[in-house]
Amino acid sequence: MKKFLSHRLVWPIAALVALIAVNTISRPSFLSITVQNGQLYGSLIDILRNSAPLMLVALGMTLVIATRGIDLSVGAIMAVSGAVALTIIEASPEPGNLGVVMIAIAAAVGSALLLGVWNGFLVAVLGIQPIIATLVLMLAGRGVALLITKGFITTINSDPYQFMAQGYVLGLPFAFYVSIAAVIVVGIVERRTALGMLTEAVGINPEASRLAGVRSRGIIWGAYIASGTLAGMAGILYSSNIMAADANAAGLYIELDAILAVVLGGTSLAGGKFSLAGTVVGVFTIQTLKSTITFLGVPPAVSPVFMAAAVLIVVLLQSRRFRAFFQTAGRSAVRPLTRRPDAKVLS
């Protein structure tokens, strides 16, 4: 039992189940799913669809954190990606043409990949601290997106592009399939090859890994490239959902949600061992929590406090020291009172 409770996924899953239970009790329709025209609708389906951009960003963030890094620029990369895609589609005489949309998506994801290469170059080659290196692009990226859109919110009308975030396949949102495909690909690359072990080795001790023959520079660089590429895909989904490129709002603060999802999933910010499954659970937990806050009617000005309190409870439950403290206190409280052998009884 003790070994079971010490597993890194137990408490994140418990937190997710608790949130689902609270929602189900407060609104029994939370678990209900309806079928309309062969498509599934309901609160759970909304969570699957709305969590797709965060899922993509959090996957990349997991790899970066595993190498002892951090990527604060993912939100800005999302803004650049959406701006590139919508600018190309808007400039085309046939915005609804599938070929035009595919070219726009390829250009957007390619731009995001290049930005990931830039981040990796600063961190892996020049040795700049990750938080500083990615902060540069975090601040400059939205300016680049504004330059691309010429300071305006670019809107389009394109059915193929809209399908990315709002379309359905086999009854489920297409965006959900995109996120699941990303999870599977990253999982296969990291867990079915030696790359995952090497990534953890670099995160635990980069210098020792280098001396052992591991090309730590390439692994770190690759993590930032993957993070940028996944953030670019997330930008496509975000802009497809609103059918607009808003450089100021796209991916705003999503880097904080991504870091939180990774931590909730049991991955340490100190680097080393990471859990992709934990990140998936963390993303669903955050998205369910946001849905709960919206349903409870918490004012937008107060919702960050509410969310911070809920996250604090989850993090405390994950803390081994916190649980050990209460276990020790509980044993002390139920310990029977025994009389010392040399104690005298007063008559």
TIVEX-813056 format. One line per 2 residues: for each residue x, y, z of N, C-alpha, C. Coordinates in steps of 0.001 Angstrom, whole numbers, always signed. Last residue first. Layout:
# residues N
X/Y/Z/X/Y/Z/X/Y/Z; ...
END
This chain:
# residues 347
-1450/+6912/+46081/-2664/+6371/+46737/-3341/+7452/+47548; +247/+6992/+43098/-151/+7723/+44283/-1455/+7154/+44843
+2694/+4851/+41925/+1257/+5115/+41924/+887/+5811/+43208; +5644/+5665/+40228/+4964/+5350/+41481/+3497/+5731/+41378
+7438/+4093/+37536/+6553/+5174/+38014/+5822/+4723/+39275; +8969/+2235/+36390/+9467/+2779/+37642/+8586/+3879/+38206
+7590/+1616/+34016/+7749/+590/+35049/+8180/+1155/+36400; +5167/+4027/+32952/+6564/+3619/+33084/+6720/+2611/+34188
+2155/+3240/+31375/+2811/+3684/+32609/+4231/+3136/+32653; +994/+4550/+28273/+1510/+3430/+29068/+2264/+3972/+30267
-1466/+5457/+26037/-697/+5918/+27183/-282/+4714/+28020; -1191/+4708/+22528/-1781/+4491/+23863/-852/+4974/+24974
-1347/+6935/+19833/-441/+6102/+20623/-1021/+5937/+22033; -2767/+8642/+18314/-3442/+7392/+18684/-2555/+6491/+19525
-1020/+10762/+17922/-2309/+11026/+18544/-2981/+9751/+19029; +1128/+9663/+16588/+1348/+10194/+17934/+23/+10392/+18662
-19/+9066/+14142/+459/+7964/+14994/+672/+8431/+16422; -547/+11684/+13216/-1644/+10749/+13458/-1223/+9595/+14347
+2004/+12731/+12926/+1094/+13340/+13893/-53/+12409/+14232; +2903/+11072/+10859/+3577/+11055/+12161/+2688/+11631/+13248
+1131/+11838/+8854/+1167/+10443/+9282/+1820/+10313/+10651; +1783/+14514/+8585/+461/+14171/+9112/+387/+12706/+9536
+4415/+14245/+7584/+4140/+15028/+8797/+2805/+14630/+9413; +4099/+12826/+5235/+4798/+12183/+6351/+4531/+12916/+7661
+2838/+14749/+3636/+2095/+13543/+4024/+2748/+12857/+5205; +4987/+16573/+3476/+3689/+16993/+4001/+2880/+15790/+4461
+6962/+15032/+2293/+7179/+15564/+3638/+5870/+15980/+4282; +5859/+14537/-209/+6100/+13420/+703/+6293/+13915/+2135
+3359/+16262/-1878/+4593/+16399/-1103/+4744/+15246/-112; +873/+16019/-2958/+1952/+15324/-3638/+3244/+15337/-2829
-588/+17688/-1348/-890/+16260/-1300/+195/+15438/-1971; +490/+20116/-2199/+743/+19653/-829/+464/+18155/-693
-597/+20226/-4774/+855/+20140/-4609/+1216/+19644/-3213; -3334/+20480/-4188/-2847/+19331/-4950/-1348/+19136/-4748
-3351/+22927/-2813/-3817/+21715/-2138/-3278/+20474/-2844; -2462/+24631/-4842/-1668/+24482/-3626/-2055/+23212/-2878
-4597/+24509/-6623/-3309/+23936/-7024/-2420/+23705/-5797; -6521/+25889/-5132/-6748/+24497/-5509/-5442/+23804/-5883
-5295/+28413/-4954/-5610/+27663/-3737/-5807/+26180/-4049; -5176/+29151/-7649/-3931/+28998/-6887/-4155/+28179/-5624
-7901/+29355/-8242/-7099/+28332/-8909/-5796/+28080/-8155; -8581/+31538/-6642/-9258/+30256/-6467/-8432/+29118/-7057
-6960/+33480/-7783/-6781/+33123/-6371/-7388/+31762/-6094; -7987/+33625/-10404/-6594/+33201/-10171/-6324/+32794/-8728
-10732/+34480/-9870/-10443/+33119/-10323/-8972/+32718/-10176; -11196/+37100/-9371/-10921/+36246/-8211/-10468/+34858/-8637
-11777/+38281/-11753/-10734/+38906/-10937/-10306/+38011/-9778; -13915/+36736/-12735/-12593/+36645/-13378/-11466/+37231/-12528
-15854/+35163/-10132/-15521/+36346/-10933/-14118/+36232/-11518; -17214/+31961/-10471/-16187/+32748/-9796/-15838/+33950/-10674
-19157/+30159/-11253/-19426/+31587/-11377/-18431/+32455/-10632; -18805/+27503/-11407/-19142/+28036/-10085/-19409/+29535/-10124
-17970/+27232/-14061/-19308/+26788/-13672/-19737/+27388/-12342; -15334/+28228/-13942/-16338/+28888/-14789/-17746/+28514/-14362
-14176/+26364/-12235/-14208/+27776/-11848/-15275/+28522/-12652; -14411/+24050/-13801/-15087/+24144/-12504/-15237/+25591/-12066
-12741/+24634/-15925/-14161/+24417/-16180/-14964/+24548/-14893; -10326/+24722/-14565/-10829/+25934/-15216/-12316/+25819/-15507
-10188/+22035/-13807/-10267/+23070/-12781/-10790/+24376/-13368; -9894/+20840/-16277/-11093/+20551/-15488/-11283/+21598/-14406
-7381/+21854/-16943/-8527/+22200/-17780/-9845/+21927/-17043; -5812/+20702/-14905/-5899/+22163/-15034/-7130/+22562/-15840
-6193/+17958/-15477/-6546/+18513/-14170/-6729/+20022/-14244; -5166/+17692/-18028/-6599/+17468/-17832/-7065/+18027/-16484
-2465/+18219/-17372/-3199/+19073/-18321/-4695/+18925/-18132; -1855/+16089/-15624/-1782/+17472/-15162/-2544/+18422/-16056
-2062/+13904/-17340/-2997/+14024/-16221/-3026/+15459/-15701; +119/+14540/-18992/-1227/+14406/-19562/-2280/+14569/-18470
+2193/+14403/-17119/+1889/+15675/-17779/+489/+15657/-18383; +2166/+11687/-16514/+1836/+12661/-15480/+1490/+14011/-16063
+3051/+10677/-18934/+1698/+10347/-18481/+1247/+11317/-17397; +5643/+11642/-18893/+4725/+12134/-19913/+3284/+11848/-19527
+7786/+12465/-16463/+6637/+11590/-16687/+5711/+12227/-17717; +11327/+12330/-15807/+10107/+13021/-16185/+9016/+12003/-16483
+14423/+12803/-14163/+13301/+11921/-14488/+12040/+12733/-14770; +15955/+15875/-14805/+16126/+14444/-14603/+14887/+13662/-15024
+15025/+18915/-12990/+15469/+18129/-14130/+15612/+16655/-13792; +13908/+20443/-11084/+15358/+20289/-10999/+15915/+19463/-12147
+11229/+20245/-11269/+11838/+21372/-11978/+13363/+21316/-11930; +10045/+16908/-11708/+10731/+17901/-10895/+11316/+19004/-11764
+6843/+15726/-12418/+8184/+15995/-12936/+8818/+17128/-12145; +4194/+15365/-11622/+5246/+14691/-10870/+6651/+14884/-11404
+2140/+16803/-12687/+2323/+15434/-13153/+3477/+14710/-12501; +2513/+19302/-11680/+1416/+18502/-11128/+1550/+17040/-11523
+4573/+20064/-13432/+4859/+19873/-12006/+3771/+19030/-11344; +3171/+20241/-15849/+4335/+19361/-15736/+4629/+19046/-14270
+1274/+22177/-15228/+837/+20832/-15610/+1973/+19830/-15462; +2941/+24389/-14760/+2120/+23857/-13675/+1665/+22439/-13981
+3935/+24809/-17311/+4857/+24469/-16219/+4095/+23837/-15065; +1485/+25465/-18555/+2268/+24309/-18994/+3244/+23862/-17907
+703/+27785/-17257/-156/+26597/-17168/+615/+25344/-17556; +2829/+29405/-18100/+2644/+29138/-16669/+1757/+27908/-16464
+2457/+29513/-20833/+3696/+28922/-20317/+3579/+28587/-18833; +157/+30912/-21170/+59/+29463/-21301/+1335/+28780/-20816
+67/+33672/-21089/+273/+32960/-19821/+176/+31439/-19955; -1427/+33656/-24198/-1048/+34498/-23066/-1050/+33681/-21778
-1988/+32531/-26692/-1051/+31855/-25787/-632/+32660/-24583; -2957/+35567/-27977/-2646/+34175/-28314/-1612/+33600/-27354
-3148/+38288/-27424/-3890/+37342/-26588/-3512/+35891/-26835; -1581/+39721/-29224/-1521/+40063/-27805/-2162/+39005/-26907
-2114/+38774/-31764/-746/+38674/-31246/-663/+38943/-29755; -4503/+36960/-33019/-4405/+38052/-32049/-3053/+37942/-31356
-5915/+35884/-35734/-4552/+35948/-35198/-4443/+37178/-34317; -8832/+33787/-35934/-8183/+35101/-35917/-6778/+34958/-35350
-10511/+31681/-35280/-10397/+32129/-36672/-9819/+33538/-36758; -10569/+30462/-32907/-11191/+31790/-32944/-11170/+32385/-34349
-9407/+28015/-33633/-10596/+28023/-32775/-11326/+29365/-32824; -7153/+28665/-35025/-8237/+28004/-35733/-9527/+28029/-34929
-5534/+29647/-33043/-6038/+30586/-34044/-7178/+29978/-34851; -5108/+27193/-31648/-5699/+28363/-30978/-6302/+29325/-32008
-3923/+25519/-33547/-5205/+25145/-32952/-5892/+26351/-32320; -1568/+26981/-34052/-2497/+26677/-35140/-3879/+26356/-34577
-370/+26922/-31547/-793/+28203/-32102/-1769/+28030/-33251; +297/+24243/-31401/-718/+24768/-30479/-1247/+26111/-30972
+2326/+24201/-33272/+1103/+23442/-33533/-27/+23921/-32638; +4179/+25771/-31845/+3663/+26226/-33132/+2388/+25504/-33521
+4702/+24099/-29703/+4031/+25379/-29437/+3462/+25955/-30729; +6047/+22100/-31087/+4758/+21778/-30461/+3985/+23050/-30126
+8352/+23576/-31822/+7482/+22969/-32836/+6099/+22672/-32277; +9458/+24286/-29316/+9021/+25312/-30255/+8056/+24764/-31290
+10016/+21724/-28268/+9116/+22632/-27555/+8584/+23713/-28496; +11863/+20758/-30132/+10581/+20072/-29963/+9565/+20979/-29274
+13922/+22587/-29645/+13324/+22510/-30977/+11954/+21845/-30895; +14523/+21970/-27020/+13963/+23292/-27315/+13346/+23345/-28713
+15511/+19371/-27379/+14362/+19599/-26504/+13707/+20945/-26784; +17752/+19756/-29015/+16587/+19055/-29535/+15342/+19263/-28693
+19483/+20970/-27186/+19043/+21707/-28368/+17764/+21083/-28937; +19883/+18821/-25472/+19261/+20054/-24979/+18702/+20867/-26138
+21117/+17050/-27248/+19874/+16664/-26593/+19142/+17892/-26073; +23442/+18441/-27997/+22452/+18083/-28997/+21107/+17726/-28388
+24753/+18595/-25513/+24394/+19812/-26235/+23306/+19531/-27270; +25289/+15968/-24787/+24287/+16715/-24035/+23836/+17973/-24776
+26059/+13275/-25952/+26092/+14596/-26575/+24983/+15454/-25955; +27854/+11223/-23775/+26538/+11654/-24213/+26644/+13062/-24793
+30222/+10424/-22678/+30073/+10303/-24117/+28719/+10710/-24652; +30684/+10945/-20096/+30353/+9560/-20416/+30115/+9348/-21905
+30967/+13655/-20074/+32174/+12859/-19881/+31944/+11394/-20217; +28257/+14309/-20316/+29193/+14669/-21377/+30465/+13842/-21282
+27288/+13393/-17892/+26791/+12806/-19138/+27745/+13096/-20291; +28575/+15090/-16136/+28878/+13659/-16082/+28418/+12959/-17356
+27320/+17480/-16939/+28764/+17329/-17077/+29165/+15859/-17064; +24537/+17101/-16329/+25000/+17340/-17707/+26489/+17080/-17902
+22739/+15158/-14476/+24100/+15693/-14386/+24659/+15900/-15791; +19947/+15069/-15002/+20474/+14752/-13670/+21866/+15347/-13488
+19668/+15744/-17683/+19005/+16547/-16661/+19551/+16307/-15273; +21096/+13707/-18909/+21551/+15087/-19072/+20934/+15981/-18006
+19465/+11557/-18160/+20864/+11599/-17715/+21420/+13019/-17815; +17095/+12151/-19487/+17113/+12140/-18026/+18538/+12227/-17493
+18045/+11851/-22116/+17492/+13136/-21673/+17501/+13228/-20159; +18711/+9160/-22118/+19775/+10154/-22280/+19301/+11537/-21838
+16175/+8043/-21869/+17180/+7790/-20832/+18300/+8827/-20903; +15041/+8960/-24293/+14461/+9328/-22998/+15452/+9152/-21864
+16641/+7755/-26251/+16639/+9203/-26096/+16082/+9639/-24748; +16488/+5096/-26778/+17411/+5494/-25713/+17366/+6990/-25429
+12957/+4456/-27259/+14338/+4571/-27716/+15202/+5001/-26532; +10548/+4541/-26104/+10861/+3325/-26853/+12241/+3383/-27485
+10369/+7029/-24931/+10302/+5843/-24069/+10614/+4536/-24783; +10617/+9042/-26863/+11306/+9191/-25579/+11359/+7904/-24762
+9163/+8169/-29091/+10533/+8658/-29258/+11285/+8658/-27934; +6691/+7496/-27922/+7481/+6481/-28627/+8944/+6913/-28733
+5910/+9989/-26841/+6085/+8821/-25983/+6934/+7748/-26637; +5687/+11567/-29124/+6689/+11915/-28114/+6959/+10728/-27205
+3552/+10134/-30347/+4840/+10305/-31024/+5948/+10611/-30024; +1499/+10321/-28406/+1988/+9017/-28852/+3372/+9141/-29489
+1131/+13098/-28193/+1505/+12317/-27005/+2112/+10981/-27415; +321/+13673/-30813/+1563/+14250/-30291/+2055/+13477/-29076
-2109/+12301/-30878/-1039/+11903/-31797/+309/+12432/-31310; -3508/+13796/-28986/-3198/+12397/-28696/-2084/+11890/-29601
-3726/+16246/-30360/-2997/+16176/-29084/-2608/+14742/-28735; -5230/+15438/-32585/-3925/+16067/-32768/-3095/+15951/-31496
-7577/+14539/-31408/-6732/+13579/-32110/-5324/+14145/-32320; -8541/+16989/-30466/-8195/+15936/-29501/-7288/+14905/-30153
-9134/+18295/-32822/-8043/+18819/-31989/-7596/+17790/-30960; -11410/+16989/-33688/-10159/+16728/-34390/-8965/+17209/-33573
-13658/+15607/-31270/-13002/+16779/-31873/-11672/+16417/-32523; -15498/+12642/-32297/-14657/+13374/-31350/-13996/+14565/-32040
-16859/+11306/-34323/-17603/+11765/-33156/-16824/+12594/-32168; -15029/+10909/-36364/-15545/+9755/-35623/-16182/+10179/-34292
-14082/+14156/-36004/-13761/+12928/-36714/-14191/+11761/-35839; -14847/+17621/-36380/-15038/+16351/-35676/-14677/+15191/-36595
-13511/+21006/-36019/-14026/+19860/-36747/-14107/+18608/-35899; -12266/+23057/-34723/-13704/+22925/-34533/-14320/+21735/-35246
-9582/+23044/-35347/-9972/+23163/-33936/-11442/+22872/-33703; -9512/+22424/-38109/-8427/+22015/-37222/-8858/+22016/-35756
-11574/+23673/-39471/-11742/+22265/-39102/-10697/+21814/-38096; -10625/+26096/-40215/-11526/+26043/-39067/-11698/+24615/-38562
-9285/+25383/-42528/-8511/+25830/-41361/-9360/+25766/-40101; -11427/+24676/-44235/-10388/+23689/-43884/-9581/+24093/-42656
-12926/+27191/-44252/-13472/+25967/-43654/-12398/+24928/-43336; -12163/+30389/-43577/-11621/+29226/-44274/-12112/+27963/-43577
-11855/+33531/-43234/-13003/+32641/-43376/-12564/+31464/-44234; -9995/+35492/-40829/-10176/+34810/-42113/-11476/+34013/-42087
-8297/+38293/-39374/-9387/+37323/-39383/-9537/+36730/-40778; -5842/+39781/-37424/-6149/+39214/-38730/-7238/+38156/-38610
-5644/+42650/-35792/-6106/+41288/-35554/-6576/+40735/-36891; -2647/+44575/-36580/-4088/+44334/-36569/-4389/+42891/-36180
+69/+44952/-36887/-580/+45565/-35746/-2077/+45350/-35658; +863/+43397/-39011/+851/+44856/-39168/+32/+45554/-38077
+1325/+40770/-38605/-82/+41140/-38825/-260/+42648/-39005; +4097/+40945/-38256/+3559/+40090/-39312/+2132/+40493/-39654
+4285/+42596/-36036/+4859/+43040/-37309/+4283/+42238/-38480; +3118/+40958/-34129/+2454/+42218/-34484/+2988/+42772/-35800
+5065/+38960/-34005/+3715/+38616/-34458/+2945/+39872/-34874; +7159/+40458/-32936/+7308/+39878/-34274/+5940/+39525/-34846
+6053/+40987/-30439/+6350/+42100/-31338/+6519/+41621/-32767; +6022/+38453/-29444/+4728/+39088/-29715/+4912/+40326/-30593
+8832/+38010/-29202/+7990/+37206/-30082/+6665/+37860/-30431; +10133/+39508/-27278/+10233/+39934/-28669/+9253/+39217/-29588
+9530/+38194/-24873/+9248/+39622/-25008/+9222/+40058/-26469; +10272/+35572/-25442/+8961/+35828/-24847/+8561/+37293/-25029
+12886/+35842/-26244/+11877/+35570/-27268/+10467/+35779/-26732; +13961/+36395/-23678/+14208/+37288/-24815/+13129/+37103/-25875
+13310/+34199/-22181/+12645/+35460/-21862/+12824/+36467/-22999; +15051/+32296/-23050/+13673/+32215/-23542/+12869/+33465/-23201
+17389/+33207/-21730/+17383/+32988/-23173/+15957/+32972/-23728; +16638/+33205/-19033/+16992/+34461/-19700/+16880/+34318/-21210
+16148/+30545/-18526/+15100/+31510/-18199/+15369/+32857/-18865; +18600/+29289/-19318/+17350/+29077/-20056/+16286/+30131/-19785
+21603/+31163/-19560/+20603/+30556/-18677/+19258/+30444/-19397; +23703/+30354/-22305/+22896/+31345/-21584/+21866/+30619/-20724
+25385/+28849/-23941/+25401/+28624/-22493/+24645/+29666/-21692; +25552/+28735/-26656/+26124/+29914/-26004/+26126/+29809/-24485
+24389/+26116/-27010/+25666/+26495/-27618/+26313/+27665/-26886; +22039/+25857/-25454/+22971/+24739/-25585/+24345/+25159/-26097
+20791/+28467/-25472/+20983/+27692/-24244/+22109/+26674/-24394; +20833/+29490/-28079/+21219/+30343/-26960/+21565/+29530/-25719
+19900/+27241/-29493/+21237/+27781/-29759/+21718/+28637/-28597; +17292/+26976/-28534/+18268/+25926/-28248/+19695/+26396/-28479
+16164/+29311/-29616/+16229/+29111/-28165/+17281/+28078/-27797; +16467/+28698/-32367/+17090/+29888/-31787/+17223/+29747/-30274
+14862/+26440/-32619/+16298/+26337/-32911/+17051/+27512/-32292; +12402/+27627/-32092/+12933/+26638/-31153/+14417/+26424/-31349
+12227/+29148/-34388/+12314/+29849/-33105/+12809/+28902/-32013; +11986/+27070/-36220/+13159/+27945/-36273/+13333/+28726/-34971
+9464/+26080/-35467/+10657/+25229/-35347/+11923/+26077/-35343; +7857/+28215/-36193/+7973/+27865/-34778/+9202/+26993/-34533
+8144/+28039/-38960/+8599/+29250/-38253/+8792/+28964/-36770; +6923/+25555/-39375/+8338/+25742/-39693/+8921/+26968/-39009
+4318/+26172/-38683/+5049/+25216/-37845/+6548/+25320/-38115; +3801/+27987/-40801/+3669/+28389/-39397/+4465/+27476/-38477
+4189/+26459/-43089/+5015/+27654/-42880/+4983/+28087/-41423; +2184/+24521/-42724/+3591/+24115/-42802/+4521/+25296/-42544
-86/+26159/-42804/+223/+25409/-41580/+1693/+24988/-41566; +86/+27104/-45440/+103/+28046/-44318/+471/+27342/-43016
-151/+24715/-46874/+1082/+25516/-46994/+1207/+26483/-45822; -2757/+24017/-46114/-1644/+23137/-45764/-310/+23882/-45846
-4201/+26140/-47260/-4211/+25947/-45806/-3040/+25072/-45365; -3736/+25686/-49965/-3289/+26941/-49356/-3196/+26794/-47844
-5010/+23196/-50249/-3576/+23328/-50494/-3003/+24583/-49864; -7698/+23815/-49761/-6973/+22946/-48832/-5464/+23058/-49013
-9095/+27033/-49950/-8396/+25967/-50665/-7550/+25148/-49704; -10192/+29232/-48791/-10789/+27941/-48478/-10143/+26780/-49183
-8891/+31410/-49840/-8606/+31031/-48449/-9187/+29680/-48051; -7834/+32308/-52621/-8704/+31176/-52293/-8402/+30715/-50870
-6023/+34328/-52751/-7342/+34581/-53346/-8340/+33469/-53060; -4179/+34921/-49710/-4506/+34054/-50833/-5875/+34410/-51423
-3907/+36413/-47472/-3339/+36968/-48702/-3693/+36142/-49933; -4964/+34735/-45532/-5670/+35970/-45866/-5185/+36541/-47198
-3003/+32745/-45405/-4352/+32402/-45870/-5111/+33655/-46296; -841/+34219/-44413/-729/+33527/-45704/-2112/+33219/-46262
-1885/+35080/-41981/-1445/+36066/-42965/-1346/+35443/-44350; -2340/+32698/-40615/-3487/+33493/-41045/-3099/+34569/-42061
+342/+31765/-40212/-666/+30960/-40910/-1798/+31832/-41456; +1574/+33863/-38773/+2108/+33424/-40062/+1035/+32687/-40860
-22/+33980/-36449/+92/+35144/-37326/+584/+34750/-38710; +386/+31479/-35282/-941/+31856/-35748/-901/+33029/-36714
+3170/+31754/-34728/+2663/+30682/-35576/+1287/+31028/-36144; +3245/+33912/-32944/+3927/+34004/-34234/+3375/+32966/-35208
+1789/+32813/-30782/+1321/+34033/-31448/+1947/+34185/-32830; +3408/+30635/-30081/+2031/+30405/-30523/+1496/+31614/-31298
+5624/+32069/-29215/+5752/+31232/-30407/+4370/+30886/-30960; +4564/+33198/-26900/+4944/+34078/-28008/+5103/+33289/-29302
+4265/+30846/-25393/+3103/+31670/-25715/+3379/+32591/-26886; +6925/+29961/-25137/+5963/+29147/-25879/+4719/+29953/-26261
+8961/+31127/-23690/+8598/+31759/-24955/+7487/+31029/-25704; +10016/+29955/-21506/+8999/+30968/-21261/+8444/+31559/-22551
+11144/+27000/-20672/+10852/+27713/-21918/+9691/+28668/-21676; +13924/+25626/-18958/+12584/+26203/-18893/+12375/+26975/-20196
+15967/+22802/-17902/+15691/+24075/-18545/+14288/+24566/-18282; +16777/+20260/-17269/+17088/+21342/-16323/+16830/+22728/-16916
+15627/+18533/-19013/+17042/+18861/-19242/+17519/+20000/-18329; +12994/+18498/-18261/+13788/+17300/-17984/+15276/+17552/-18188
+12091/+20860/-19352/+12315/+20807/-17899/+13156/+19589/-17533; +11855/+20005/-22027/+12779/+21081/-21672/+13103/+21038/-20178
+9883/+18030/-21845/+11218/+17679/-22344/+12247/+18734/-21959; +7746/+19581/-20893/+8246/+18434/-20127/+9657/+18070/-20548
+7248/+21353/-22948/+7790/+21867/-21697/+8351/+20749/-20837; +6088/+19653/-24825/+7392/+20259/-25096/+8054/+20775/-23838
+3735/+19109/-23360/+4624/+18023/-23780/+6024/+18560/-24066; +2577/+21636/-23116/+3078/+20961/-21916/+3998/+19796/-22258
+1761/+22178/-25741/+2782/+23023/-25112/+3405/+22311/-23911; -182/+20165/-26090/+978/+20255/-26979/+2108/+21047/-26336
-2003/+20802/-24044/-1356/+19492/-24084/-92/+19534/-24931; -2918/+23314/-24760/-2095/+23188/-23560/-1364/+21854/-23535
-4434/+22593/-27072/-3255/+23475/-27161/-2332/+23363/-25951; -6371/+20693/-25815/-5414/+20297/-26859/-4223/+21258/-26982
-8362/+21381/-24086/-7053/+21081/-23497/-5986/+20786/-24544; -10671/+21627/-25533/-10017/+22852/-25069/-8629/+22608/-24488
-11356/+18894/-26001/-11046/+19808/-27099/-10241/+21020/-26630; -11757/+17832/-23432/-10821/+17184/-24360/-10410/+18133/-25471
-13719/+19573/-22478/-12410/+19525/-21815/-11368/+18896/-22736; -15831/+18939/-24167/-15267/+20294/-24196/-13882/+20326/-23565
-16322/+16368/-23318/-15835/+16562/-24682/-15213/+17950/-24820; -17303/+16897/-20754/-16071/+16120/-20902/-15477/+16290/-22300
-19671/+18303/-21380/-18581/+18959/-20641/-17259/+18222/-20804; -20704/+17619/-24798/-20812/+17539/-23350/-19608/+18199/-22691
-21153/+15668/-27759/-21129/+16959/-27089/-21298/+16743/-25583; -20204/+14000/-30721/-20381/+13958/-29271/-20246/+15351/-28680
-21961/+13504/-33768/-20889/+14160/-33035/-21217/+14185/-31549; -24117/+12630/-35249/-22943/+11772/-35183/-21765/+12364/-34446
-25996/+14604/-34786/-25440/+14449/-36133/-24148/+13639/-36133; -25237/+14413/-31485/-25983/+15208/-32457/-25282/+15123/-33804
-25352/+12995/-28377/-24939/+12759/-29753/-25849/+13557/-30677; -24073/+13860/-25126/-25144/+13753/-26112/-24568/+13578/-27510
-23157/+12902/-21950/-22671/+13136/-23308/-23817/+12893/-24276; -22722/+13731/-18541/-23622/+13366/-19638/-23024/+13771/-20978
-21236/+14651/-16486/-20787/+13421/-17138/-21649/+13024/-18328; -22692/+16921/-15733/-21284/+17052/-16106/-20797/+15830/-16878
-25197/+16796/-14726/-25080/+16719/-16183/-23630/+16789/-16660; -25033/+17257/-12001/-25074/+15867/-12484/-24915/+15730/-13990
-23203/+19446/-10425/-24038/+19442/-11644/-24009/+18041/-12256; -22054/+18699/-8024/-22643/+20035/-8153/-23530/+20169/-9379
-21175/+16102/-8563/-22104/+16337/-7455/-22816/+17676/-7624; -19447/+16530/-10715/-20599/+15633/-10882/-21635/+15860/-9798
-17522/+18201/-9596/-18357/+18686/-10693/-19601/+17844/-10869; -16434/+16423/-7716/-17039/+17688/-7277/-17969/+18243/-8352
-15433/+14420/-9446/-16482/+14101/-8473/-17197/+15361/-7990; -13471/+15822/-10818/-14607/+15267/-11566/-15765/+14951/-10622
-11773/+16360/-8672/-12393/+17467/-9412/-13614/+16985/-10195; -11028/+13732/-7990/-11738/+14565/-7012/-12441/+15736/-7700
-9642/+12954/-10281/-10878/+12253/-9926/-11701/+13075/-8944; -7458/+14718/-10056/-8353/+14790/-11218/-9692/+14122/-10923
-6308/+13817/-7660/-6787/+15203/-7766/-7761/+15358/-8926; -5611/+11221/-8387/-6579/+11434/-7303/-7155/+12849/-7355
-3682/+11755/-10301/-4933/+11113/-10721/-6007/+11310/-9668; -1715/+12920/-8603/-2307/+13673/-9713/-3627/+13082/-10199
-1307/+10673/-6840/-1927/+11912/-6355/-2419/+12816/-7473; -203/+8647/-8566/-1357/+8411/-7694/-2058/+9705/-7323
+2104/+9008/-10000/+844/+9299/-10677/-378/+9190/-9770; +4286/+8244/-8454/+4176/+9651/-8837/+2828/+10006/-9471
+3727/+6182/-5612/+3853/+6304/-7066/+3536/+7727/-7495; +3156/+5924/-2977/+4355/+6690/-3307/+4566/+6843/-4814
+1000/+4255/-2827/+772/+5674/-2554/+1979/+6537/-2920; +2298/+1811/-3336/+1275/+2312/-4255/+1085/+3816/-4080
+3882/+1504/-1123/+4526/+1629/-2425/+3553/+2203/-3443; +1922/+1222/+815/+2823/+2364/+897/+3507/+2600/-434
+838/-1204/+0/+0/+0/+0/+875/+1257/+0
END
